Amino acid sequence: MAEEPIILRAARPDVAEGLAFAGYLNAAAEGFFQFWLGRDFKRVIAHAYTKPGHDLSYEHATFAVRGERIIGMATCYTADQHRTSSLEPLKEAEGYRALRAAIIAAAFGPVFRILDTLEDGDFYLQAIAVDEDLRGAGVGSLLMDGAEERGRASGSRRMCLDVSGGNAGARRLYERLGMEVVLESKIFYMPGVRFLRMAKAI
């Protein structure tokens, strides 16, 4: 019997999908969200995910699915949506972990502020991730195509993302998809840590 086709669908505001979203988000960020929010990071993010009006909301996520199985995710938003994003849903979800999260957020302030360099007309790809057993099967390209379509529909002129300067594999992938480095950000008290803003016209 032939496998079911892979399709894209909008995310829904329920906790089960939020847990999947959190796992993909953390994988795309190379473990940063677990470091930031602690071992219960999936529950924290899933709680915030169900609320509108912020960067980690279901409103910005698209899932790749085969049948009932979620196999990948992309989340992206416009520069204007980021500027009006509220931190309240995440703070509410952090609970007793809020102090730890605040300390780490302060220490990594320059990393968070990289997002504030988004320009008018930018459509920002915050994260894209695919199940390990399906990497190389075209799921990532399907999600990227869907993100570009969403960006054009939003009236944005450019799609962009940030990638760790040490992640050569991801950079090569994005270059194959037509993106190029437009900005490099270094953090003066973290030698060797740098982020590359990559972008393409849409």
Disulfide bonds with the S-S distance in Angstrom:
none
